[in-house]
Amino acid sequence: MADIIEFPGERAGSLEQRLLVAQEAQLHVVVGRTIPESDDILGHVVAVGDGWVAMVRLSDRLSPDGWTFVPLDDVHQVSVDADPDCFPNRALRARGHWPPTVPDRPELGSVRSAIETAARSSPLVTLFRELENPDSCVIGTLVDLDDDRVGMRLITPEAVWETDTTSYDLDDITRVECGGGYEEALHLAVELLPSAPGPSGHTVPT
C-alpha cells in the first residue's frame, strides 16, 4: 500500500486530514486504533464527523461488509493507498460495488449520533465494548438512547430475540457496526419467526 505523504492545508499530514483526503478521493485505507489488540479496519472512508469516522468495511474477499464507526480519538494510524485504481477499488468496480455507500444521513459528532446513524441505516446495530470485553460484541435493535446510555433489544447467535431490553453506558462503547453480512443473516432468519418485529426501509452497503 502506497502511503500518502503530503496533504495541502493547515493540518497537513494529520490523521484526520488523511481520512478526509481518502474520503474525497475514494481511496482505500487501513485504519489502526489505540485499543490493545484491536483489529485494523480495511475499507473506504465515507463520512468524517467532529468525533467519529464511518467506513465501509471490506471483507477478506474484497466485498463490502457493512459500515464501521469508530472514535477519531482512537485512531492512531491511517495508511492510504494513493492509487485510485488499486486492486481493491478495481475489484469493487468490477463487482458493481462502487462507489462506496454512505450511511443514511450520517451524523458523527458523538457516540450517540454514531449509534443513531447506524440505527437509521440498518435494522440491526452491533456494539463493541473492547476495553471491557475485547472478544465479544452485542447485536440488536435500538430501543432507547440518551446522552448516557443506550437500550437494545438483543438478538442471540441463534437468531432469536431476547425478551428484555439491555442497557449499556455510552462511555464504554468503542466501536459501532451495522449492515454487514452477519447482521443481515441474523435479521433475515429472525424475520421468519412468527413473533418477530419487522424493521425495514434501510439501505446497506453495495
C-alpha positions in Angstrom: 0.0 0.0 0.0 1.4 3.4 -1.1 1.1 5.8 1.8 0.1 9.4 1.1 3.0 11.6 2.5 1.8 15.2 1.9 -1.5 17.0 2.1 -2.5 20.5 1.5 -3.8 22.8 4.2 -3.1 23.9 7.7 -3.4 20.4 9.2 -1.4 18.7 6.5 -0.3 15.2 7.5 -2.7 14.8 10.4 -4.7 11.6 10.8 -8.0 13.4 10.4 -6.7 15.1 7.2 -5.7 11.7 5.8 -9.2 10.4 6.5 -10.7 13.5 4.8 -8.5 13.2 1.7 -9.2 9.4 1.5 -12.9 10.1 1.7 -12.8 12.8 -1.0 -10.7 10.8 -3.4 -12.4 7.4 -2.5 -9.0 5.8 -1.7 -8.5 2.5 0.0 -7.3 2.8 3.6 -6.2 0.7 6.6 -7.1 2.3 9.9 -5.3 1.2 13.1 -6.6 2.1 16.6 -5.1 2.6 20.0 -7.2 -0.1 21.7 -4.9 -3.0 22.6 -5.2 -6.0 20.2 -7.9 -4.3 18.2 -8.3 -5.3 14.5 -7.2 -2.9 11.8 -10.2 -1.7 9.7 -9.7 -2.1 5.9 -12.1 -0.2 3.5 -13.2 3.2 2.5 -13.9 6.3 4.5 -17.4 7.6 3.7 -18.0 10.2 6.5 -15.9 12.1 9.0 -17.5 14.0 11.8 -16.4 16.0 14.8 -15.9 12.9 16.9 -16.3 9.7 14.8 -15.5 8.4 11.4 -17.6 6.0 9.3 -16.1 3.5 6.9 -17.4 0.8 4.5 -15.6 -2.2 5.8 -14.2 -4.7 3.3 -14.3 -8.5 3.8 -11.3 -10.7 3.1 -13.0 -11.4 -0.2 -13.0 -7.7 -1.1 -16.7 -7.2 -0.8 -18.5 -4.6 1.3 -19.3 -5.9 4.7 -21.3 -3.1 6.3 -20.3 0.1 8.0 -17.9 0.5 10.9 -17.9 3.6 13.1 -15.0 4.4 15.4 -14.0 7.5 17.5 -11.4 9.7 16.0 -9.6 9.8 19.3 -8.9 6.1 19.0 -7.4 6.3 15.5 -3.6 6.2 15.7 -2.6 5.2 12.2 -4.1 5.8 8.7 -2.4 4.1 5.8 -3.8 5.4 2.5 -3.3 3.8 -0.9 -2.6 6.7 -3.2 -3.6 4.8 -6.3 -7.3 5.2 -7.1 -7.1 2.2 -9.4 -5.6 -0.1 -6.8 -6.7 -3.8 -6.7 -9.5 -3.4 -4.1 -11.0 -0.4 -5.9 -10.9 -2.2 -9.3 -12.4 -5.3 -7.7 -15.3 -3.3 -6.2 -16.0 -1.6 -9.5 -15.9 -4.9 -11.4 -18.5 -6.4 -9.0 -20.8 -3.4 -9.1 -20.0 -2.2 -5.6 -18.8 1.3 -6.5 -18.8 4.0 -5.3 -18.8 3.1 -1.5 -22.2 3.6 0.0 -22.7 6.4 2.6 -24.9 5.6 5.6 -28.3 7.3 6.0 -27.8 11.0 7.0 -24.5 10.5 8.8 -24.1 12.5 12.0 -20.8 11.6 13.7 -20.3 14.2 16.5 -20.5 11.7 19.3 -21.1 8.0 20.2 -24.8 8.8 20.5 -25.0 10.3 17.0 -23.0 7.4 15.6 -25.4 4.9 17.0 -28.4 6.9 15.7 -26.8 6.9 12.2 -26.3 3.2 12.4 -29.9 2.6 13.5 -31.2 4.7 10.6 -29.0 2.8 8.1 -29.7 -0.8 9.1 -32.3 -2.8 11.2 -29.6 -4.3 13.5 -26.8 -2.5 15.2 -23.6 -4.1 16.7 -22.0 -2.5 19.7 -18.4 -3.2 20.9 -17.0 -2.6 24.4 -13.5 -3.6 23.6 -11.8 -2.3 26.7 -14.1 -4.4 28.9 -14.9 -7.3 26.6 -12.3 -7.4 23.7 -13.5 -10.6 22.2 -17.3 -10.0 22.1 -20.0 -7.7 20.9 -23.8 -7.4 21.2 -26.2 -7.1 18.3 -29.8 -5.9 18.4 -32.3 -3.2 17.6 -32.3 0.2 19.2 -35.0 0.7 21.9 -34.0 3.9 23.6 -31.0 6.3 23.6 -29.9 9.3 25.6 -26.7 11.1 26.3 -25.5 8.5 28.8 -27.0 5.1 27.9 -28.3 3.0 25.1 -31.1 0.4 25.4 -31.1 -2.5 23.0 -33.3 -5.5 22.3 -30.7 -8.1 21.6 -30.7 -10.9 19.2 -29.0 -14.2 20.1 -26.4 -16.0 17.9 -29.3 -18.4 17.2 -31.3 -15.5 15.6 -33.9 -15.3 18.4 -35.0 -12.1 20.0 -34.3 -11.7 23.7 -37.3 -10.6 25.7 -35.9 -7.8 27.9 -34.1 -4.6 27.0 -30.4 -4.4 27.9 -28.8 -1.1 28.6 -25.1 0.0 28.1 -23.1 3.0 29.1 -22.2 5.1 26.1 -18.7 5.7 27.6 -18.0 2.0 27.3 -18.7 1.8 23.6 -15.6 1.8 21.4 -17.0 0.7 18.0 -20.3 0.5 16.3 -21.2 -1.5 13.2 -24.2 -2.2 11.0 -25.2 -3.5 7.6 -22.7 -6.4 7.5 -23.3 -9.9 6.2 -23.7 -11.4 9.6 -26.2 -8.8 10.8 -28.1 -9.4 7.5 -28.2 -13.1 8.1 -29.5 -12.7 11.7 -32.1 -10.2 10.5 -33.4 -12.5 7.7 -33.5 -15.5 10.0 -35.3 -13.8 12.8 -37.9 -12.3 10.4 -39.0 -15.9 9.8 -40.2 -16.3 13.4 -43.9 -15.6 13.9 -43.4 -13.1 16.7 -40.5 -11.2 15.0 -40.8 -7.4 14.6 -40.0 -6.2 11.2 -37.9 -3.1 10.9 -37.5 -2.2 7.3 -36.7 0.7 4.9 -32.9 0.6 5.5 -30.1 0.7 3.0 -27.0 -1.5 3.1 -23.5 -1.0 1.5 -23.5 -2.3 -2.1 
